[in-house]
Amino acid sequence: GKDDEAAKAQAEIDKMKKNVMDSAFDGDWFIRAYDASGAKMGSKECEEGKIFIEPQGFAVMSEIGKDEGADIKTLESIDKYLNTKYGLVLNNPAFSKYYIQYGEISTYPGGYKENAGIFTHNNAWIICAEAYAGRGDKAFEYYSKIAPAFNEEISDLHKTEPYVYGQMIAGKDASRFGEGKNSWLTGTAAWNFVAISQYILGISADFDGLKIDPSIPKAWDGFTATRKFRGATYNITVQNPNHVSKGIKSLTVDGKAVDGNVVPVFPEGGAHEVIAVLG
């Protein structure tokens, strides 16, 4: 009910978005940073390291430049310049020499660690961004490339334990492209749980209830899930008869139609049947 305060906050948000577009959008993606001398890092103007993964997903999910198409341009650039058969590399092209302004990241061999390695942790941010933009096929493609369960067939190459994420996978510039490194040393499991449950399956906590907003591969007929939320159990069935990625056509809870895509909060202890139809 604090409309004045909300208006002031929105004005600051709009100002920040404009500043980011004016100073950080490079035409097809967002730059990584400015160095101490004021030169761009992660820009088309750079000799190497022209694009970095870190800023892209959050810029897309913040809807910075969405009206100008910056979100789709950014996601297409990620696919074009960072995507490989084993995941998304951190930057491209890899550094081939030492840059004093970048320091350590330019000391690693190409394809390893912060020099164009596939850091699984920040791959999850792009999975979230693709799903947020309604591109469920691409989101699940990226998810599948780094999830340990999908790497069983290449275990001789991948090498790390088949039940845990590694910090990184050797990138396309590495001598052992696709080999996993530093298992356990990552926050990827937590981030990818968020990516698959809240963004691809689209089941997330909201102030007013449980939000159902999947972004799935078009080929899926749907899925089922059980979610405990504020003491109640929700048995969720998502149907996809028209084979779309995103968009709730109808939502029913315990046989009653609900407007929108948020399941209302129920008292603790009960179980409720939720059916969401995409279309």
Buried (B, 14 or more C-beta within 10 A) or exposed (E): EEEEEEEEEEEEEEEEBEEBBEEBBBEBBBBBBBBEEEEBBBBEEBEBBBBBBBBBBBBBBBBBBBEEEBBEBBBBBBBEBBBBEBBBBBBBBBBEEEBEEBEEBBBBBBBBBBBBBBBBBBBBBBBBBBBBBBBBBBBBBBBBBBBBEEBEEBEEBBBBEEEBBBBBBBBBBBEEBBBBBBBEEBEBBEBBEBBBBBBBBBBBEBEEBBBBBBBBBEEBEBBEBEBEBEEBBBEBBBBBEEBBBBBBBBBBBEEEEBEEBBBEBBEEEEEBEBBBBBE
